[in-house]
Amino acid sequence: MADKHLSTQFDSDLNALSSRVMELGGLVESQIRQAVYALAHFNEEAAAQVIATEARVNAMEVEIDRDLSSVIARRQPTARDLRLLMAISKTTANLERVGDEAERIARMVRSIIGKSGHGRTLPATELSVASELASGQLRKALDAFARLDTTAAVAILKGDDLLDQEFDGFVRKLITYMMEDPRAISPSLDLLFVAKAIERIGDHAKNIAEFIIYVVKGADVRHSSMENIESAIR
């Protein structure tokens, strides 16, 4: 993941940290898949599994942060190595928040199941496109992070607009449902929280993509225009 150092132990430390981040990413991806399954099938058992997994995600975040602190204290890295370690820290935090969003989806599914039958008539399956986009963005972000691929990072940033459009379209449809049947308001609000959680997963993937550019180019492209971002990676 990083250039070779005179200290092979430092390389080993960096590789170990990177592997742990990928492991956390895989765990969070499985959470998303399980949460989406729970939503599509209104499956309470699947939702419960997502919620139970959150404790493991949280523990992994704490472990990675502890190991990061140890590496920084022992190696006193400079320049790109320090940027990489900072990006690992921020990526870990974003992955933990993705786990939070998956847990939120699962809790909303349980809430919908616990209400009247109106929730099951809502267009939950129409969130499948958004959830595929979000999980795909996260998968691409993790792959790009493993390779420190700035071109892939820019593609992820551009793809975020599609997810935003899906979210806006779904919100409009939910509003129509609520206007037509006041009994659908409560489960519709639960589903709105689900849609927002899916959109936020895409936002966290976008954040990871920005960290990649920061590591490789030393440029902080947060809140920058796409023109400035593309200019930064040239």
RODOVO-26784 format. One record per residue (C-alpha): x, y, z. Coordinates in steps of 0.5 Angstrom, whole numbers, always signed. Layout:
    xx    yy    zz
     X     Y     Z
...
This chain:
    xx    yy    zz
    +0    +0    +0
    +6    +5    +2
   +13    +6    -1
   +18    +1    +2
   +22    +4    +8
   +29    +3   +11
   +25    +0   +17
   +22    -7   +15
   +18    -7   +21
   +15    +0   +19
   +13    -3   +13
   +10    -9   +17
    +6    -4   +21
    +3    +0   +16
    +1    -7   +12
    -2   -10   +19
    -6    -3   +20
    -8    -3   +12
   -10   -10   +13
   -15    -9   +19
   -18    -3   +16
   -20    -8   +10
   -22   -13   +15
   -27    -8   +18
   -29    -6   +11
   -31   -13   +10
   -35   -13   +16
   -39    -7   +15
   -40    -9    +8
   -43   -15   +11
   -47   -11   +15
   -50    -7    +9
   -52   -13    +6
   -56   -16   +12
   -59   -10   +13
   -62    -9    +6
   -64   -16    +6
   -68   -15   +12
   -71    -9    +9
   -73   -12    +3
   -76   -18    +6
   -78   -15   +13
   -74   -20   +16
   -73   -19   +24
   -68   -24   +25
   -63   -21   +20
   -64   -14   +23
   -63   -17   +29
   -56   -20   +27
   -54   -13   +24
   -55   -10   +31
   -51   -15   +34
   -45   -14   +29
   -45    -7   +31
   -41    -9   +38
   -36   -12   +34
   -35    -6   +29
   -34    -1   +35
   -29    -6   +38
   -25    -6   +32
   -25    +1   +31
   -22    +2   +38
   -17    -3   +36
   -14    +0   +30
   -14    +7   +33
   -10    +4   +39
    -5    +1   +34
    -5    +7   +30
    -3   +11   +36
    +3    +6   +38
    +6    +7   +31
    +6   +14   +31
    +9   +14   +38
   +14    +9   +36
   +16   +11   +29
   +15   +19   +29
   +13   +19   +21
   +13   +25   +17
   +10   +27   +10
    +7   +22    +6
    +7   +17   +12
    +4   +21   +17
    -2   +23   +12
    -3   +15   +10
    -4   +14   +18
    -8   +20   +19
   -12   +17   +13
   -13   +10   +16
   -15   +14   +22
   -21   +18   +18
   -23   +12   +14
   -23    +7   +20
   -28   +13   +23
   -32   +13   +17
   -33    +5   +17
   -35    +5   +24
   -41   +10   +22
   -43    +6   +16
   -44    +1   +21
   -48    +6   +25
   -52    +7   +19
   -53    +0   +17
   -55    -1   +25
   -60    +5   +24
   -63    +1   +18
   -64    -5   +22
   -68    -1   +27
   -72    +2   +23
   -74    -5   +19
   -76    -7   +26
   -80    -1   +28
   -84    -2   +21
   -85    -9   +23
   -88    -8   +29
   -93    -3   +27
   -99    -4   +23
   -99    -7   +16
   -99    -1   +12
   -91    -1   +13
   -91    -7    +8
   -95    -3    +3
   -90    +2    +2
   -84    +2    -4
   -79    -1    +1
   -76    -5    -5
   -75    +1    -9
   -69    +3    -5
   -66    -3    -8
   -62    +1   -13
   -60    +6    -8
   -57    +1    -3
   -54    -2    -9
   -51    +4   -11
   -48    +6    -4
   -45    -1    -3
   -42    -1    -9
   -39    +6    -8
   -36    +3    -1
   -33    -3    -4
   -30    +2   -10
   -27    +6    -4
   -24    +1    +0
   -21    -2    -7
   -18    +5    -9
   -16    +6    -2
   -12    -1    -2
    -9    +1    -8
    -8    +9    -7
   -12   +10   -14
   -13   +17   -15
   -17   +16   -21
   -22   +11   -18
   -23   +16   -12
   -25   +21   -17
   -30   +17   -20
   -33   +15   -14
   -34   +23   -12
   -37   +23   -19
   -42   +18   -18
   -44   +21   -11
   -49   +25   -15
   -53   +19   -18
   -54   +17   -10
   -57   +24    -9
   -62   +23   -14
   -64   +17   -12
   -65   +19    -5
   -69   +26    -8
   -74   +21   -12
   -75   +17    -7
   -77   +22    -2
   -82   +25    -7
   -85   +19    -8
   -86   +18    +0
   -89   +24    +1
   -94   +22    -4
   -96   +16    +0
   -97   +20    +6
  -101   +25    +3
  -106   +20    +0
  -106   +16    +6
  -105   +19   +13
  -104   +12   +16
   -98   +11   +12
   -94   +17   +15
   -91   +13   +21
   -88    +8   +17
   -86   +12   +12
   -82   +16   +17
   -78   +10   +19
   -77    +9   +11
   -75   +16   +10
   -69   +15   +16
   -67    +8   +12
   -67   +12    +5
   -63   +18    +9
   -58   +12   +12
   -57    +9    +5
   -55   +16    +3
   -50   +17    +8
   -47   +11    +7
   -45   +14    +0
   -43   +20    +3
   -38   +16    +8
   -35   +13    +1
   -34   +19    -2
   -30   +22    +5
   -26   +16    +4
   -24   +17    -4
   -22   +24    -1
   -17   +22    +4
   -14   +18    -2
   -13   +24    -6
   -10   +27    +1
    -5   +21    +2
    -2   +21    -5
    -2   +28    -7
    -2   +32    -1
    -8   +36    -3
   -15   +37    +2
   -20   +37    -3
   -26   +37    +1
   -31   +42    -1
   -28   +43    -7
   -31   +43   -14
   -30   +37   -19
   -25   +42   -23
   -21   +43   -18
   -21   +36   -15
   -19   +33   -22
   -13   +39   -23
   -10   +36   -16
    -9   +29   -18
    -6   +31   -25
